């Protein structure tokens, strides 16, 4: 057993919080196990503020329709993290099944509820922190989706742009019923309604459809990038939305890559990562030579109007039919600014996988080659065993400190968990 693996197991057994990485070796640690019921279950996306407080969404809650929670780090190393339920959905028609949250100015949280609301097509909400410590958070439905030309099921959260504008997508809806991309602009006067603008209605075929497999990412010059479930070859695509050249103009959508269900991957999921030079990094949950999924990059064209260049950085392969290095990556990647290494998760596979068990998933590091033309190198940083979680999601980081992620299932109560990965840069 490696020193890294032993350290991770000891940290989990002793209930320690994030452990500093030693000699550049990332260290995994258990942070919090959900208990189900009112305490929440099956956590989803996370966000981390500048003080190290972790925010996220989970199922369950008081009304069984989902909740938003925070996890505050302990004042004393080795003590337990403190969970606080900030809001329970389902009692006031404010939405159900919340997904990701982002942190805005003043600590305001913004997110989406996949369903519920006045028309039962989902909402965009805000959660304002209390005026004084220990007070209640205040939830506001900023937008209720109405179906028709409007969207249905905003299941991927929102991102925050300049001026407090929120951007997101809906899985369905729009005039084609194939989903939309939208923006929500805050009011000029407090208490006035937010303004929705439909930036694009997906039309299917080679223009993509059902933008449900990951939220948006913002790149250079305000361009938005995302993944859609269908493309020209029906196994997903990557799209770009360019803002108008002048205020009030139309946004322009382009599909910059169609996956072909072959060696290039299939069914892309998670949120894209925008790297240096506008290069995009992401994952496909299937496809590749072993059909275990891939990690890919998309480099922008050298000249306007040219084709983007896709490269497979890693494809998950079975050994004798077993995906020992992981399979089915879906969550968001994180990149080290110093080394260029990518950190991510695979939902299945790992050392727990066998001919009769898909495995509980892994956390991995993918190091770039030292010489041009060499292969990227994957290292498994943590193998989930079920009791410490399974079905891991994407990784996030605050301004400093460790990476955090969710195990959507498993854990000591089989209701999911939050974990950390301490890295040294």
C-alpha positions in Angstrom: 0.0 0.0 0.0 1.4 3.4 -1.0 2.1 6.1 1.6 -0.5 8.4 -0.1 -3.2 5.7 0.1 -2.3 4.9 3.8 -2.4 8.6 4.7 -5.8 9.0 3.1 -7.2 6.0 4.9 -5.8 7.2 8.3 -7.3 10.7 7.7 -10.7 9.1 6.9 -10.6 6.8 9.9 -9.6 9.5 12.3 -12.2 12.0 11.0 -9.5 14.5 10.0 -10.2 17.5 7.7 -8.0 18.2 4.7 -4.5 17.2 5.2 -1.6 19.3 3.7 0.0 17.6 0.8 3.5 16.4 1.5 6.3 16.5 -1.0 3.9 17.3 -3.8 1.8 14.2 -3.2 -2.0 15.0 -3.3 -3.8 13.6 -0.2 -7.4 12.6 -0.1 -9.5 13.0 3.0 -13.1 12.5 4.1 -14.9 15.8 5.0 -18.5 15.0 5.6 -20.9 12.1 5.4 -24.6 12.8 4.7 -27.1 11.1 6.9 -30.2 11.2 4.7 -33.6 12.6 5.6 -33.6 16.2 6.9 -29.8 16.1 6.8 -29.7 15.7 3.1 -28.5 13.0 0.7 -26.8 12.5 -2.6 -24.9 15.9 -2.8 -24.3 17.6 -6.1 -22.1 20.6 -7.2 -20.0 22.6 -4.7 -18.7 26.1 -4.4 -16.0 27.3 -2.0 -15.7 30.9 -0.6 -12.5 32.8 0.3 -12.8 31.6 4.0 -12.9 27.9 3.1 -16.6 27.4 3.7 -18.1 24.9 1.2 -21.6 25.4 -0.2 -23.6 22.8 -2.2 -26.9 21.2 -2.9 -28.3 17.8 -1.9 -31.5 15.8 -2.1 -33.8 15.2 0.8 -34.3 17.9 3.3 -37.4 18.8 5.4 -39.8 18.5 2.5 -37.9 15.8 0.5 -37.4 18.1 -2.5 -33.7 19.1 -2.0 -31.8 21.7 0.0 -28.8 24.0 0.0 -26.2 23.5 2.7 -22.9 24.8 3.9 -19.9 23.1 5.5 -17.7 25.2 7.8 -14.2 24.0 8.5 -13.3 23.2 12.1 -11.5 25.8 14.3 -9.2 23.0 15.5 -7.5 20.6 13.2 -9.0 17.2 13.4 -12.4 18.3 14.6 -15.5 17.7 12.6 -16.8 20.1 9.9 -20.1 21.8 10.7 -23.0 21.4 8.3 -25.8 24.0 8.2 -28.9 23.7 6.1 -29.4 27.1 4.5 -32.7 26.4 2.7 -35.2 23.6 2.2 -37.0 23.5 -1.1 -40.5 22.3 -1.7 -42.8 24.2 0.7 -43.4 27.5 -1.1 -43.5 26.7 -4.8 -39.9 27.9 -5.1 -38.6 24.9 -7.0 -37.5 21.4 -6.4 -34.3 19.4 -7.0 -31.7 22.2 -6.8 -28.5 21.6 -8.7 -25.3 23.7 -8.6 -24.7 27.0 -6.8 -22.2 29.8 -7.4 -21.1 32.5 -5.0 -21.7 36.1 -6.0 -20.7 39.5 -4.4 -21.6 39.8 -0.8 -21.8 36.0 -0.4 -25.1 35.7 -2.2 -25.6 32.2 -3.7 -27.2 31.7 -7.1 -28.5 28.4 -8.5 -31.2 26.6 -10.3 -34.0 24.2 -9.3 -34.5 21.6 -12.0 -38.2 21.4 -11.4 -41.0 23.2 -9.5 -41.8 26.8 -9.4 -45.0 28.5 -10.6 -45.2 26.4 -13.8 -43.3 23.3 -12.5 -40.6 23.9 -15.1 -37.9 25.0 -12.8 -36.5 28.2 -11.4 -33.4 30.3 -10.9 -33.0 31.4 -7.3 -30.8 33.5 -5.0 -30.0 32.9 -1.4 -28.9 36.0 0.6 -26.9 35.5 3.8 -28.3 36.7 7.1 -27.7 40.3 8.2 -26.2 39.0 11.5 -24.5 35.7 12.3 -26.9 32.9 13.1 -29.8 34.5 11.3 -31.8 32.9 8.5 -30.9 33.0 4.8 -33.4 34.5 2.4 -34.4 32.7 -0.7 -35.8 34.5 -3.8 -37.0 32.9 -7.0 -35.4 35.2 -9.6 -37.1 33.5 -12.6 -39.8 30.9 -13.0 -39.5 29.1 -16.4 -42.8 29.0 -18.2 -42.3 26.5 -21.0 -43.3 27.3 -24.5 -40.6 29.5 -26.1 -39.1 29.8 -22.6 -37.1 26.9 -21.1 -37.9 23.8 -19.2 -35.6 22.1 -16.6 -32.6 24.3 -15.9 -30.7 21.4 -14.5 -27.1 22.7 -14.7 -26.9 25.8 -12.5 -25.7 29.2 -13.7 -22.5 31.1 -14.1 -22.0 34.7 -13.0 -20.8 37.3 -15.6 -20.0 40.9 -15.5 -22.6 43.3 -14.1 -24.1 40.4 -12.1 -25.7 38.8 -15.2 -26.4 35.1 -14.8 -26.0 32.7 -17.7 -27.4 29.2 -18.1 -29.2 26.6 -20.2 -32.3 24.5 -19.9 -32.5 20.9 -20.9 -35.7 21.3 -22.9 -38.1 24.0 -23.9 -37.8 26.8 -26.4 -39.7 26.9 -29.7 -38.0 23.7 -30.8 -38.4 22.0 -27.4 -34.7 21.1 -27.7 -33.5 23.6 -25.0 -32.3 27.1 -24.8 -29.4 29.2 -23.5 -30.5 32.2 -21.5 -29.3 35.2 -19.5 -30.8 36.9 -16.5 -30.0 40.6 -15.9 -30.4 42.0 -12.4 -32.8 45.0 -12.0 -31.6 48.5 -11.9 -33.7 49.1 -8.7 -33.8 46.7 -5.8 -37.0 44.7 -5.7 -37.8 45.0 -9.4 -37.9 41.8 -11.5 -34.9 40.3 -13.2 -35.0 40.3 -17.0 -34.6 37.1 -19.0 -33.1 37.0 -22.5 -33.1 33.9 -24.6 -29.6 33.9 -26.2 -30.1 30.8 -28.3 -32.7 28.2 -29.1 -31.2 24.8 -30.0 -32.4 23.4 -33.3 -30.9 19.8 -33.3 -28.9 18.0 -35.9 -25.5 19.6 -36.5 -26.5 22.6 -34.3 -26.9 20.5 -31.1 -29.8 19.7 -28.8 -30.5 19.2 -25.1 -27.7 21.2 -23.5 -27.9 19.2 -20.3 -24.6 17.5 -19.8 -22.8 20.3 -18.0 -23.2 24.0 -17.3 -21.7 26.8 -19.2 -18.1 28.1 -19.0 -17.0 31.6 -20.0 -14.0 32.1 -22.2 -12.3 35.0 -23.9 -14.2 38.1 -24.9 -17.3 36.9 -23.1 -17.9 33.8 -25.2 -19.8 30.9 -23.6 -19.0 27.2 -24.1 -21.0 24.2 -23.2 -21.9 20.6 -24.0 -25.0 19.2 -25.5 -26.4 15.6 -25.4 -26.9 15.4 -29.1 -24.9 16.6 -32.1 -24.6 15.6 -35.8 -23.7 12.1 -34.9 -26.3 11.9 -32.0 -23.6 11.3 -29.3 -23.0 14.9 -28.2 -21.2 18.1 -29.2 -19.3 21.1 -27.9 -20.9 24.5 -28.7 -19.8 28.1 -28.6 -22.0 31.2 -28.0 -20.5 34.5 -29.1 -21.9 37.7 -27.7 -23.1 40.4 -30.1 -20.7 42.9 -31.5 -22.9 45.7 -30.3 -25.5 45.9 -27.4 -28.9 44.5 -28.3 -27.6 42.4 -31.2 -28.0 38.6 -31.5 -25.7 36.0 -30.0 -24.2 33.6 -32.4 -24.1 29.8 -31.8 -21.6 27.5 -33.4 -21.0 23.8 -32.8 -17.2 23.6 -32.7 -17.0 19.8 -32.4 -19.2 16.9 -32.9 -18.3 13.6 -31.2 -18.5 10.6 -33.5 -19.0 7.6 -31.1 -15.6 6.3 -32.0 -12.1 6.9 -30.8 -12.9 10.5 -30.0 -15.4 9.8 -27.2 -19.1 10.0 -26.8 -21.7 11.6 -24.5 -19.6 14.5 -23.1 -20.5 15.5 -19.5 -19.4 18.0 -16.9 -18.5 21.6 -17.2 -15.8 22.6 -19.7 -12.6 24.0 -18.3 -11.1 27.0 -20.2 -7.3 27.0 -20.1 -4.5 29.2 -21.4 -4.9 30.3 -25.0 -8.6 29.5 -24.9 -8.0 25.7 -25.0 -11.0 23.8 -23.7 -10.7 20.7 -21.5 -13.5 18.2 -20.8 -14.5 14.6 -20.5 -16.8 12.1 -22.3 -18.6 9.5 -20.2 -18.2 6.9 -22.9 -16.4 6.2 -26.2 -12.7 5.8 -26.8 -11.0 2.6 -27.7 -12.3 0.8 -24.6 -15.7 2.7 -24.4 -14.7 3.8 -20.9 -14.7 7.5 -21.7 -12.0 10.0 -22.4 -10.4 13.2 -21.3 -10.1 15.6 -24.2 -8.9 19.0 -25.2 -10.1 21.4 -27.9 -7.7 24.0 -29.3 -9.1 27.0 -31.0 -8.3 27.6 -34.7 -5.2 29.5 -35.7 -7.3 31.8 -37.9 -10.9 33.0 -37.7 -13.3 30.5 -39.3 -10.9 27.5 -39.0 -11.6 24.2 -37.3 -11.0 23.5 -33.6 -8.5 20.7 -33.0 -9.5 17.9 -30.7 -7.0 15.7 -28.9 -7.6 12.7 -26.6 -5.4 13.2 -23.6 -6.4 9.9 -22.0 -8.9 7.1 -22.7 -10.0 4.8 -20.0 -9.2 1.2 -21.0 -10.2 -2.1 -19.4 -7.7 -4.8 -18.4 -9.3 -8.2 -19.1 -12.7 -6.5 -19.1 -12.2 -4.5 -15.9 -11.6 -0.7 -15.7 -9.0 -0.6 -13.0 -8.0 3.0 -13.8 -11.6 4.3 -13.8 -14.4 4.7 -16.2 -17.2 7.1 -17.0 -15.7 10.5 -16.2 -18.3 13.2 -16.0 -17.4 15.8 -13.5 -15.7 19.1 -14.0 -11.9 19.1 -14.3 -9.5 21.4 -12.4 -6.1 22.4 -13.7 -2.9 23.4 -11.8 -1.7 26.7 -13.0 1.9 25.8 -12.1 2.2 22.3 -13.5 -0.6 22.2 -16.1 -1.8 18.9 -14.5 -5.5 18.1 -14.7 -7.4 16.6 -11.7 -10.7 14.9 -12.2 -12.9 12.0 -11.2 -14.3 8.8 -12.8 -17.7 7.7 -11.7 -16.9 4.0 -11.9 -14.0 1.6 -12.1 -10.9 1.6 -9.9 -9.4 -1.1 -7.8 -12.9 -2.0 -6.5 -14.0 -3.0 -10.0 -14.4 -6.6 -11.0 -16.1 -8.8 -13.5 -19.3 -8.5 -11.4 -18.8 -5.0 -10.0 -18.6 -1.7 -12.0 -16.5 -0.2 -9.2 -17.0 2.8 -7.0 -14.9 5.4 -8.9 -11.6 7.2 -8.6 -10.0 10.6 -8.3 -7.2 11.0 -10.8 -4.4 13.3 -11.9 -3.4 13.6 -15.5 0.1 15.1 -16.0 1.1 16.8 -19.3 4.0 15.3 -21.2 7.5 16.7 -20.6 8.3 16.5 -24.3 6.2 17.3 -27.3 4.5 14.2 -28.7 4.7 12.1 -25.5 1.6 10.9 -23.8 -0.2 12.5 -20.9 0.2 10.3 -17.8 -2.7 9.3 -15.5 -2.2 8.5 -11.8 -5.0 7.3 -9.6 -5.0 9.4 -6.4 -7.9 7.7 -4.6 -9.9 4.6 -5.2 -13.4 4.7 -3.6 -14.5 1.7 -1.8 -18.2 2.5 -1.2 -17.9 3.1 2.5 -15.9 6.3 1.8 -18.3 7.2 -1.1 -19.0 6.3 -4.7 -20.0 7.9 -7.9 -17.8 11.0 -7.5 -18.6 14.3 -9.2 -16.5 17.3 -10.3 -13.8 19.1 -8.4 -13.8 22.7 -7.3 -11.4 25.0 -5.4 -11.6 28.3 -3.7 -8.9 31.0 -3.9 -6.6 28.6 -2.0 -6.6 25.4 0.0 -7.7 21.9 -1.1 -9.9 20.8 -3.9 -13.3 19.6 -2.9 -15.7 17.1 -4.5 -18.8 15.1 -3.9 -19.5 11.4 -3.8 -23.1 11.2 -5.0 -23.7 7.9 -3.2 -22.0 5.7 -0.7 -20.4 6.9 2.5 -20.9 5.7 6.0 -24.7 6.3 5.8 -25.0 5.4 2.1 -26.3 8.9 1.4 -23.2 10.5 -0.2 -20.3 12.4 1.1 -18.0 15.4 0.5 -14.2 14.9 0.3 -11.1 17.0 -0.1 -7.9 16.6 -2.1 -5.0 18.6 -0.7 -2.4 19.5 -3.3 0.9 21.2 -3.3 1.7 23.8 -5.9 
